[in-house]
Amino acid sequence: MSNTELQSKQPLHVLHVVSQFGRGGMEMALARVTRALSGMGIRHSIVAIGTSQDAAELLPPEVPLYCLGAGRRDWRLPLRLWRLICRIGPDVIHARNWGALPDVATARLLTARVPLIFSLHGWSNLTHMPLRRRVAFTLVAATATRLFAVSSELQQVLQERFSWRAASIPVIPNGVDTGLFRPAGSPRSEGGAVIVGTAGGLRAIKNHALLIRSCAALAARGLDIELRIAGKGELQNDLAALAQTLGFAARLTLAGNLEDVPSFLRGLDIFALSSYSEGHPNALLEAMACALPSVATAVGSVREVLEGGRYGRLVPSDDTDAMAAAIASLAGNRELRLRLGQEARQHVCRNYGMERMAAAYAELYRRTAAGAAT
């Protein structure tokens, strides 16, 4: 067998670069990508530029994670990345979000021009970029071999704010394992408290305080309601204190990080997402796959996922009254909850299945490695 034939039998090697590898939506989606592609002739390595590697346990055991522990102004970082790239020899480099792009692009100039994919998974920082950073962002991203976004709304943001051609920015939305995230065998019994829940890191951008205020207001009006929040973060004590102040502490459960998220979701009546900003919300997709009706703030691609409110209730960002009213409308109508939940699952199975996402990523990596023009 010739060297060329031998090389063609080798798995395609993708090096993923992220700024951190904590338990955020982007990192968890990356872990799913590595698992989904493991049987498709593609192997993976991951580089976390910063210090966080809390989500390492979610990776398949054969996927190495290199944590560089670099600070924000580490001038040696491009050189360190270059050395790592040379050592592990990837066929494709995939940098996610702005925090990973500049140093990867600089390091790549020192290599034999390994193809570089750049993808965007959220835009909270993009909308507030000063002019000098917007120019730098545009110039650096122009060095990438390929670009893509995780939602049509993000694609539009890049087109309008950075003058990128929409045709050059395909959309690959996040996917969910609809076999793992599936409805309970039978709906929860009628009677008892209505259980509202959410999942996500206890960080300011998730605005869990909105949910606590909204549910506390409904409880004060006599609605039998409980709130369960899965996830950890720096705001845990603040959220607990807020619930105590509002007299809602006995009805709030801060569940921490969970091993079995599907079971947590199947124990809810309503899923709520209260974020100030979302790229492409994995937690919402998972809840919809479990046939849960949802109430969510109309931010980022949430509107796109729920198709303008067709598959869940949309409310303005940080509006306690609107969130409370939307939750109450579902809490008081079990038939509506069941119908919305069933329609939401059908929507996710049609449009956001894991198989569809994996096929799109595999095609992207193979065409990039092969040097295909489109």
Salt bridges, closest charged atoms under 4 A:
GLU57 OE2 - ARG23 NH2 2.36
ASP74 OD1 - ARG76 NE 3.31
ASP74 OD2 - ARG80 NH1 3.39
GLU153 OE2 - ARG303 NH2 2.43
GLU190 OE2 - ARG334 NH1 3.99
ASP224 OD1 - ARG251 NH1 3.06
GLU226 OE1 - ARG228 NH2 3.93
ASP269 OD1 - ARG188 NE 2.81
GLU278 OE2 - LYS206 NZ 2.77
GLU286 OE2 - ARG32 NH2 1.77
GLU307 OE1 - ARG310 NH1 3.57
ASP318 OD1 - ARG213 NH2 3.16
GLU343 OE2 - ARG339 NH1 3.40
GLU363 OE2 - ARG367 NH1 3.86
